[in-house]
Amino acid sequence: MRPKAIEDKSYWLKHVENYKASGLNKNRYCVQHSVSYHKFLYWFDKLTSQSSSSRTVRKAADQANQFIKIKLNSEAKQISGSAKPLCILELKQGHRLLVHNEAILEKLFLLLSE
């Protein structure tokens, strides 16, 4: 006889995450993982309805393809193609962010180091 798992918040959070990644419906997931359907529904609703900003920020930071939204100052000037950038940030799909201003470069380093 296998020992009973401790059914605390972390236990159910793991099941909710696994369920979301499984592609199964809730009932099928519970059957395949020997989980109480009614307990799963309770914890699923409880865990997915929590919308604390800190949890959202942590989750976003964990995602590898997450981007930082950058707003350009209205005073930003068009830099000619001949000016050599201080930094080039290579992004997905061939996009590039060229930084020509030292103050902006320092802010970018601070953002990326957080």
Secondary structure, DSSP 8 states (H G I E B T S, - for coil): -------SHHHHHHHHHHHHHH---HHHHHHHTT--HHHHHHHHHHHHH---HHHHHHHHHH-TT--------TT-----TTS--SEEEE-GGG-EEEE--HHHHHHHHHHHH-
